[in-house]
Amino acid sequence: MTIAPPPGLVPSGTRRLAMSRASLFVTEGGGDGPPILCIPGGYHGAWCFDAWLGLFAASGIAAAALELRGKGTLGTSADPNTDIAAYAADVGEAAGALGTAPVLLGHSLGALIALRAAVDVPAVAGLLLVAPSPPGNMPGVAAVREVPEGALIPPPAPEVAARRFLGGEQPEGFIAYHAALSPESPRALNDRYALRVAVDPARLAGIPTLVVEAGRDDAARHPSGQDAGIAALLGGQHRFMPELPHCMMLRPWAEAGAAPIIAWHRRLSRRRP
């Protein structure tokens, strides 16, 4: 199975909803329980959730993937001054477009975006934080060396991307995958690296939360214990997936990565009125 992105960077089986600065790719048909709104991390676009959107639909879960401003199909609008708050505003607009309280699923930097957005979105049914970037006020969290600001940061070199995102592997389709990565805003990266985004757990109290940890993650950005610490800070659950890399939503790891998320969503849906 290949990790190559879908044709045109458009997730399969979706319809596109235009937004003011972003786009939303929504799976066809409905589903049980709240919809899952997938938020990509640094350098990645909505295309990275192609496999998961299909798995969610097959499991009877409505879902959508957010194309953040300047990413994927919107790459020509990239702005080096975009910060986490701006990306969070895209999430808020997307949540409103769905018409019902969503579960915010954020991957990597997208998890920090989800946390920032959840403070302002009127209703959030749950939080799924996958290989998450930590909030800056988490006890013991470590800063990362900042990148220069003023110009977009190109995606990591192929060898670095393979190590950081794919557990060191370069499966079939890797060249196309790497070519699909978008330049990233240095301001957004430094919001995470310099720990500039704090999250008040009290503002998120009562929102069911699951943190999914990738066992083969990049230790420089995801040191041991960090993901469990995020779950503890938020009063959420923590699931450690020892065999999965950072980008567990990509094939060939997608089914294993989606399994705890689908099980969690089913439990959430059963307890909702």
C-alpha positions in Angstrom: 0.0 0.0 0.0 1.3 3.4 -0.9 1.6 6.6 1.0 1.2 8.8 -2.1 -1.4 11.6 -1.8 -4.7 11.4 -3.7 -4.9 12.9 -7.2 -5.1 16.7 -7.0 -4.5 16.5 -3.3 -8.3 16.1 -2.9 -9.3 13.4 -0.4 -11.3 10.6 -2.0 -15.1 10.5 -1.7 -15.5 14.1 -0.5 -17.2 17.3 -1.5 -15.5 20.6 -1.1 -16.9 23.5 0.9 -15.3 26.9 0.3 -14.5 29.1 3.3 -13.2 32.6 3.6 -9.5 31.6 3.7 -9.6 27.8 4.0 -11.5 24.9 2.6 -13.4 21.9 4.0 -13.5 18.4 2.4 -16.6 16.6 3.7 -17.3 12.9 3.3 -20.5 12.0 1.5 -23.4 10.7 3.6 -24.1 11.0 7.3 -23.1 8.9 10.3 -23.7 8.1 13.9 -22.6 10.5 16.6 -20.8 13.8 16.1 -18.7 14.4 13.0 -14.9 14.3 13.2 -13.2 17.4 11.9 -9.6 16.5 11.0 -6.9 19.2 11.2 -3.5 18.6 9.6 -0.2 19.5 11.2 2.8 21.3 9.9 3.6 21.1 6.2 0.6 18.7 5.6 -2.7 19.4 3.9 -6.2 17.8 4.1 -4.9 15.1 1.7 -3.0 13.4 4.5 -6.4 12.2 6.0 -7.5 10.5 2.8 -7.2 7.0 4.3 -8.8 7.9 7.6 -11.7 9.7 6.0 -12.5 6.5 4.1 -12.1 4.3 7.2 -14.3 6.6 9.2 -17.0 6.6 6.5 -16.9 2.8 6.4 -17.4 2.7 10.1 -20.5 5.0 9.9 -18.8 8.1 11.2 -19.3 11.4 9.4 -16.0 13.3 8.9 -14.3 16.2 7.2 -10.7 17.3 6.6 -9.8 21.0 6.9 -7.5 22.5 4.3 -5.9 25.2 6.4 -5.0 28.5 4.6 -1.9 28.2 2.5 -1.8 24.4 2.6 -2.3 21.7 0.0 -4.7 22.9 -2.6 -4.5 26.5 -1.2 -0.7 26.7 -1.3 -0.6 29.9 -3.4 -2.1 31.8 -0.4 0.6 30.8 2.1 1.7 33.6 4.4 4.8 33.5 6.7 2.9 35.7 9.3 0.2 33.1 9.8 0.1 32.0 13.5 -1.7 29.4 15.5 -4.6 31.8 16.3 -5.2 32.3 12.5 -5.3 28.6 11.9 -7.6 28.2 14.9 -9.9 30.7 13.3 -10.1 28.4 10.2 -11.2 25.6 12.5 -13.9 27.7 14.1 -15.3 28.6 10.7 -15.2 24.9 9.6 -16.9 23.8 12.8 -19.7 26.3 12.1 -20.0 25.0 8.5 -20.6 21.5 9.7 -23.7 22.7 11.5 -23.3 20.5 14.6 -20.8 20.2 17.4 -17.8 18.3 16.0 -15.0 16.2 17.5 -11.8 18.1 16.7 -9.1 15.7 15.6 -5.7 17.4 15.4 -2.5 15.8 14.3 0.8 17.1 15.5 0.8 20.9 15.2 -2.9 20.5 14.3 -3.5 19.2 17.8 -2.3 22.5 19.2 -4.5 24.3 16.7 -7.4 22.2 17.9 -6.8 23.0 21.5 -6.6 26.7 20.7 -9.8 26.6 18.7 -11.7 24.6 21.3 -11.6 27.5 23.6 -13.6 29.7 21.2 -15.8 27.2 19.3 -19.2 27.4 20.9 -19.6 23.6 21.1 -17.1 20.8 20.8 -18.2 17.2 21.2 -14.7 15.8 21.9 -10.9 16.2 21.3 -8.7 13.6 19.5 -5.1 14.7 19.7 -2.8 12.5 17.6 1.0 12.7 18.1 0.2 16.2 19.5 2.3 19.3 19.8 2.0 20.3 23.5 0.5 23.5 25.0 3.2 25.9 26.2 2.0 25.9 29.8 2.2 22.1 30.3 4.5 21.3 33.3 7.9 20.1 32.1 7.4 20.8 28.5 10.5 21.6 26.5 11.0 24.3 23.9 12.5 23.5 20.5 15.0 25.7 18.6 13.1 28.4 16.8 13.2 28.9 13.0 13.9 32.2 11.3 10.8 34.3 10.7 10.0 36.5 7.7 9.9 33.8 5.0 8.1 30.5 4.6 9.9 27.4 5.9 10.3 24.7 3.2 9.4 21.1 4.1 12.2 19.1 5.6 14.6 17.3 3.3 13.5 13.8 2.3 15.7 12.0 4.8 14.6 14.3 7.6 11.0 14.0 6.6 11.2 10.2 6.6 12.8 10.2 10.1 10.5 12.8 11.6 7.2 11.8 10.1 7.5 8.1 9.0 9.6 6.5 11.6 12.6 6.4 9.2 10.8 4.6 6.4 10.4 5.6 2.8 7.6 3.3 1.6 6.2 3.2 -1.9 4.9 6.6 -2.9 7.4 8.5 -0.7 8.6 10.7 -3.5 5.0 11.9 -4.3 4.3 12.2 -0.6 7.3 14.5 0.0 6.4 16.6 -3.1 2.9 17.2 -1.6 4.3 18.7 1.6 3.7 22.5 1.8 6.0 25.2 3.1 5.0 26.2 6.6 4.6 29.5 8.3 7.6 30.2 10.7 5.4 32.1 13.0 3.1 29.1 13.5 6.1 26.8 14.0 7.6 29.2 16.6 4.3 29.4 18.4 4.9 25.8 19.2 8.7 25.8 19.5 8.8 28.8 21.8 5.8 27.6 23.8 3.7 30.7 23.0 0.3 28.9 23.1 -1.1 28.3 26.5 -4.2 26.3 27.1 -6.3 26.6 30.3 -7.6 23.1 31.1 -10.5 24.7 33.0 -11.8 26.1 29.7 -11.9 22.6 28.2 -13.3 20.8 31.3 -16.0 18.3 30.4 -14.8 17.7 26.8 -14.0 14.0 26.3 -10.4 13.8 25.2 -8.2 11.0 23.8 -4.4 11.5 23.2 -2.9 8.9 20.8 0.8 8.6 21.0 3.0 7.3 18.2 5.7 5.0 19.6 8.0 5.7 16.7 7.8 9.4 16.9 10.6 12.0 16.6 12.1 12.1 20.1 13.4 15.7 19.7 9.8 17.1 19.4 7.9 14.3 21.2 10.0 13.1 24.1 8.9 10.2 26.2 6.1 11.1 28.6 5.1 14.3 26.8 1.9 12.8 25.2 0.8 11.2 28.5 1.4 14.6 30.2 -0.9 16.3 27.7 -3.6 13.7 28.5 -3.1 14.3 32.2 -3.2 18.1 31.9 -6.6 17.8 30.1 -8.0 15.0 32.2 -8.2 12.8 29.1 -7.3 9.3 28.1 -4.0 8.3 26.7 -3.3 5.5 24.2 0.2 4.4 23.3 0.7 2.9 19.9 4.3 1.4 19.9 4.5 0.3 16.3 3.2 3.5 14.7 5.1 6.5 13.3 4.2 10.2 13.7 2.0 10.2 10.6 0.0 7.2 11.5 -3.0 8.4 9.4 -1.1 7.5 6.2 -1.1 4.1 4.5 0.3 1.5 5.4 -0.4 2.4 9.0 -3.8 4.0 8.7 -6.0 1.1 9.8 -4.0 0.5 13.0 -3.9 4.2 13.7 -7.7 4.7 13.2 -8.7 1.7 15.3 -8.5 3.4 18.8 -10.1 6.5 17.4 -13.1 4.6 15.9 -13.5 2.6 19.2 -13.4 5.9 21.2 -15.9 7.6 19.0 -18.3 4.6 19.3 -18.1 4.9 23.1 -18.7 8.6 22.9 -21.7 8.2 20.6 -23.3 5.7 22.9 -23.2 7.9 25.9 -24.5 11.0 24.1 -28.3 11.7 24.6 
